[in-house]
Amino acid sequence: MEEKKFIKLKKEEFGIKEYIKRNLGKGKISRLDIEYTPVGEKIIISTHKPGLVIGKGGQKIQELTEVLKTRFKLENPHIEINEIENPLFDAQIVADEIAMALERMGNLKFKVIGYRKLQEIMRAGALGCELRLSGKLPSERSRSWRFSEGYLKKAGEPRKEIDRAQSTALTKTGIIGIKVAIMNPNAKIYDKIDIDSKVKEQINKEFKEEEKPEKIKKKLKKKTRKRIKK
């Protein structure tokens, strides 16, 4: 009985998440979490466009709360907005943007879309990024294409620091699957060596001191050549 209740609850949660994502539009929402409190249900929407999600005077939020009460039979739903500062470090938003670009521009320009998005992410300061597109790209048989750059751990503890997401693009030739993995600049890398600023200053001084004798020798050679010519 408890297992059936748990499965039913998860189905309801999945239906709520899919309805909100479809209603607000693709590429606007990254994550959607539902928390159950004694007061009611708390729905946390993570987005990089809070103004479009809230609407004018909170109109969209009010409409959503009414639908959640009537259609999904939630007692007291409370919607909160969590703003994402940099959408280029959010794997789900990046995956949805690539999917929308493929649907708009077509699968013939998948390389342009992939490389352009990869460069944008790396220029923003990400430690590493990997994009995988699989489907008819364009060819008779389905295949996969990988775009990668930077440092990206595949195993161990740092692997948990990588943000991963998936999305699908509905093109004229068929469905294209998109997988995104991003390691943001704040990720903890245990095998990374950080050099202290004082140590850097000492190293620079040593290099400068080593260069001085060479410069002196060059100057002496120039002076001797001038004397010989005279």
Beta strands, then each sheet from edge to edge (+ up, - down):
strand 1: 29-36
strand 2: 41-47
strand 3: 77-83
strand 4: 128-135
strand 5: 143-150
strand 6: 163-170
strand 7: 175-183
sheet 1: 1+ 2- 3-
sheet 2: 5+ 4- 7+ 6-
end
